[in-house]
Amino acid sequence: MAIEKCIKEFGVDDVIFEEGSTDRELYVVLDGEVEIAKVKGQAKTVIVTLGKGEFFGEMAVIDGSSRSATAIAATPNTRVMKINHARFVYLVSQQPAFALMIMDALSKRLRVSNDRTFRAAAN
């Protein structure tokens, strides 16, 4: 697939994917910012805001589960590159540094989540 077909541009508040959807793609932020949020009706709780060079959607591409949150473009002209499951598997198998980068980010995200859960339980 040509790289141009993998790059998508979004405007402010455009939904990149919705919680519960079942697509199996990872996204890398090329320009702009993306909010990962829980959305219920008109209420939106932002979990994290990601910028250039950061990725999201890794859980679905790894284990095939449905999306656990909604991804929303937070700035004008937000550009992301979509990496499908087959390309992800290829990159992991051919580029150990890519696999290590994903594991490092997942580990950091899990630590933050654990810390938030512990602090919430302590209150």
C-alpha positions as CSV (number, residue, x, y, z in Angstrom):
1,M,0.0,0.0,0.0
2,A,1.3,3.4,-0.9
3,I,2.3,5.5,2.2
4,E,0.0,8.3,1.1
5,K,-3.0,6.1,1.5
6,C,-2.0,5.4,5.1
7,I,-1.9,9.1,6.1
8,K,-5.2,10.8,7.1
9,E,-5.9,14.4,8.1
10,F,-8.5,15.5,10.6
11,G,-9.9,18.7,11.9
12,V,-10.6,19.7,15.5
13,D,-13.1,17.3,17.2
14,D,-13.0,14.8,14.3
15,V,-13.3,11.3,15.6
16,I,-10.5,9.0,14.4
17,F,-12.0,5.9,16.0
18,E,-14.7,5.3,18.5
19,E,-14.7,3.2,21.7
20,G,-16.1,-0.2,20.9
21,S,-15.0,-0.2,17.3
22,T,-13.2,-3.3,16.1
23,D,-10.7,-2.1,13.5
24,R,-7.1,-3.4,14.0
25,E,-4.9,-0.5,13.3
26,L,-2.3,1.5,15.2
27,Y,-1.9,5.2,14.5
28,V,1.1,7.5,14.7
29,V,0.7,11.2,15.2
30,L,2.5,13.0,12.4
31,D,1.2,16.6,13.1
32,G,-1.1,18.1,15.6
33,E,-2.6,16.4,18.8
34,V,-5.0,13.6,19.5
35,E,-7.1,13.2,22.6
36,I,-7.7,9.7,23.9
37,A,-11.0,10.0,25.8
38,K,-14.0,8.3,27.3
39,V,-17.1,9.8,25.8
40,K,-20.6,9.3,27.3
41,G,-23.3,11.4,25.7
42,Q,-22.0,15.0,25.6
43,A,-19.5,14.4,28.4
44,K,-15.9,13.8,27.5
45,T,-13.1,12.8,29.9
46,V,-9.7,13.1,28.3
47,I,-7.3,10.3,29.4
48,V,-4.3,11.6,27.6
49,T,-3.3,14.0,24.8
50,L,-0.7,12.7,22.4
51,G,1.5,14.7,20.0
52,K,3.9,14.3,17.2
53,G,5.7,11.0,17.2
54,E,3.4,9.4,19.7
55,F,1.2,6.4,18.9
56,F,-2.2,5.1,19.9
57,G,-4.5,2.2,19.1
58,E,-1.8,-0.4,20.0
59,M,-4.1,-2.6,22.2
60,A,-6.4,-3.3,19.3
61,V,-3.6,-4.0,16.8
62,I,-1.9,-6.4,19.3
63,D,-4.8,-8.4,20.7
64,G,-7.7,-7.7,18.3
65,S,-10.0,-6.5,21.1
66,S,-12.4,-3.6,20.6
67,R,-11.3,0.0,21.2
68,S,-11.2,0.9,24.9
69,A,-11.5,4.6,24.3
70,T,-12.3,7.2,21.6
71,A,-9.5,9.0,19.6
72,I,-10.3,12.6,18.7
73,A,-8.3,15.2,16.8
74,A,-7.6,18.1,19.2
75,T,-5.9,20.5,16.8
76,P,-6.6,21.7,13.2
77,N,-4.8,19.8,10.5
78,T,-4.0,16.8,12.7
79,R,-2.3,14.2,10.5
80,V,-1.9,10.5,11.5
81,M,-0.4,7.5,9.8
82,K,-2.4,4.3,10.0
83,I,-0.5,1.0,10.4
84,N,-2.7,-2.1,9.9
85,H,-2.2,-5.4,11.7
86,A,-0.2,-7.0,8.9
87,R,2.2,-4.1,8.7
88,F,2.5,-4.0,12.5
89,V,3.5,-7.7,12.6
90,Y,6.0,-7.1,9.8
91,L,7.6,-4.1,11.6
92,V,7.8,-6.0,14.9
93,S,9.4,-9.0,13.3
94,Q,11.8,-7.0,11.2
95,Q,12.6,-4.1,13.4
96,P,13.4,-5.1,17.0
97,A,13.8,-1.4,18.0
98,F,10.2,-0.9,16.9
99,A,9.0,-3.7,19.1
100,L,11.0,-2.4,22.1
101,M,9.6,1.1,21.6
102,I,6.1,-0.3,21.7
103,M,6.9,-2.3,24.8
104,D,8.5,0.7,26.5
105,A,5.5,2.9,25.9
106,L,3.1,0.2,27.1
107,S,5.1,-0.3,30.2
108,K,5.0,3.5,31.0
109,R,1.3,3.7,30.3
110,L,0.6,0.8,32.6
111,R,2.7,2.4,35.4
112,V,0.7,5.6,35.0
113,S,-2.6,3.7,35.1
114,N,-1.5,1.7,38.1
115,D,-0.5,4.9,39.9
116,R,-3.8,6.6,39.2
117,T,-5.7,3.5,40.3
118,F,-3.7,3.3,43.6
119,R,-4.2,7.0,44.3
120,A,-7.9,6.7,43.6
121,A,-8.3,3.7,45.9
122,A,-6.3,5.4,48.7
123,N,-8.8,8.4,48.8
